[in-house]
Amino acid sequence: MKKVFLLFIGLGLFATSCVSNPEGEKVEATDEQNAAELNGAEYQLNVGESSLIWTGRKVSATHHGTVQFKSGKIHVENNAISAGNFVADMTSIVNEDLTGDMNAKIVGHLKSPDFFSVDEFPESSFEITSVKATDNAKQVVISGNLKIKDISKNITFNADLVEFTDSKVQFKADFNIERADWGITYAGMADDLIAKEINYKVNVVAYK
């Protein structure tokens, strides 16, 4: 009887320590690549219309919020996105599902060395290394160097072209990264572990 009881206790602890990743397609992190040349027409990022939404998950809760873009540009050549780069202001991290002291606590923790070390690394960036067309005229495959905490890794994700005109380019993407690839290894509490992946929903709006 005692063995059965201990088995149930063990299974209960296992269940409370398991955590699923946020919804989203995981991208693979590979070595940094050379950035695409900035040829063609230049479109400036509109930081007010663009957005970067993050989602993280632990056993007991799912949290989400935003990070503000600081600057960016897209280059268009031969009627296609050819290059670009973007900078995010990591000091602008916001949580949108908590209030009061709990909100301040999670934002402070995200800015700490356990996560993004914002005092030491106030910016993150992404520079396009290649853009490939697909069978869908409204979708492209973008590869680029994502730099977080001064660690740069190349990732590839699908992007949906929302608008593509002579004056405006807008695309959206939705993907997960494995945070340990960028030195974010804090595991969480033993009974409330944090998921290994972070989800990013990106909306880029740029004008010529």
Helices and strands as residue ranges (DSSP letters): H 2-17, E 25-26, E 41-45, E 51-57, E 62-77, E 80-95, H 100-111, E 123-133, E 139-148, E 151-164, E 168-178, G 179-182, E 188-189, E 192-193, E 197-207
